[in-house]
Amino acid sequence: MIGTMWRAGLPGLLLALIAGSAWAEVTLTFYAHPGARVRDGNLLFPHAFVQATGTLDETGETVDWAAGFTARNPGPQLLFTRGEGVVELPNPRYVGEGKPYLRLTVSDADYRAVRARADWWNTPEGWVYDLRRRNCITFIADLARVAGLRTAEEPSLKPGTFLEATAALNPAAAWREQPAVATEPEAGPTPGGR
């Protein structure tokens, strides 16, 4: 009895494993966050960051990671001097408020390369933050190139403008809203009551 159940279930199990790995993928989305506003008593500045979501093909591990590069000690001193930077993981609310500009599916190897490069930005060789020359946009541009994208001219102080120009250079990866699902109009009275 158990042998019969095993033989009957084996093809289904194999099919599920094959189909599951075919659907595994990691998607990188590059965002800009609007600034010059106050939320919860904090002044928010324009910012760029990347988010990775999906499943690794090789292991089935779920991916849900986001990162941006910012000054460790923000303040007016950064108008005049360089400081130490840090790669931070934005919270889900912050990610949800961002505007997406680029989205692309990457291989497991490309995802790991992007993560490794993001980690490098937290090392003594990579942590230098300069508001005008080495900021969140420089970080995003670096990661975009690792993922195989062409990038717009930098440095820049306008994350949205930078990502818009980068999207124009990579039309296949440019963000597109999902088309709305068309619905049939409800039957009802026509104008004039007929």
C-alpha positions, 0 to 999 in steps of 0.5 A, a space after each residue: 500500500 505504501 509503495 503504491 502511494 509512493 509511486 503515485 506521489 513521486 511524479 507529482 513531487 518531481 513536477 513540483 520541484 521542477 516547477 518551483 525552481 523554474 519560478 525562482 527569481 530575484 528582482 532588483 528594484 531601484 527607488 528614489 524617495 522624495 525629500 524636503 518633508 517632515 515625517 514623525 518629527 524628522 526632516 526627510 532628505 531625497 534618497 535613493 535605494 535598492 530592494 531585492 525580493 524573490 527566491 534564490 534558484 539554487 537554494 529556494 531561500 527567500 530574498 527580501 533585502 533593501 539598502 541605501 547609503 547615507 551619512 552615519 552622522 548627518 548634519 550641516 557639517 557635510 556641506 563642508 567636509 566628508 564623513 563616514 557613510 553607512 549602508 542602511 536597510 530602510 524599513 518597509 514603510 520607507 520602501 513603500 513611500 519610494 518611487 520605483 524607476 528600474 526593475 530587473 530580474 537577476 541571476 543568483 550570481 548577480 544578486 550575490 555580487 550586488 550584495 557583496 558590493 553593498 557590503 563593501 560600502 560598509 568597509 573602511 575602503 568604501 565608507 567615505 561619504 561626500 554629499 556632492 561626490 559620493 552619496 546614495 546616488 553613487 551607491 545606487 549607480 555602483 550597484 546598478 552597474 554590478 547588476 549590468 545596467 548602464 548609468 546616467 552621469 553622476 554625481 548628482 544631488 537629485 535621486 529621482 532625476 538620476 534614476 529617470 535618466 538611468 531608466 532612459 538608458 535601460 528601457 527594458 528595465 524601466 519601471 512600468 505600472 502593471 496595466 489595469 484589469 479591464 472590467 465589463 461595464 455594469 448593465 444599468 439605465 442609459 442616460 435619459 432613462 431608456 
